[in-house]
Amino acid sequence: MQINISKSGIPIFAIVLLAIVFVFGLFFVGYDQGHIFSIVLGEQAFEDLYIHELTHDMRHAAGFPCH
């Protein structure tokens, strides 16, 4: 008689990957005030706020104050 034990579940690396995507998305939508583009554009990114303007309505819908 043979007993087969199958382990069905979500792999740990998938949970870690989704957590990283979630944290980056939360920062991207809720907190970025030019930080991401400042790597390329320098100080001008803090004045232009491209990502802020792109996600402005989503910020309000999610409850993030932005002005």
Order of alpha helices (4+ residues) and beta strands (2+ residues): alpha-alpha-alpha-alpha-alpha
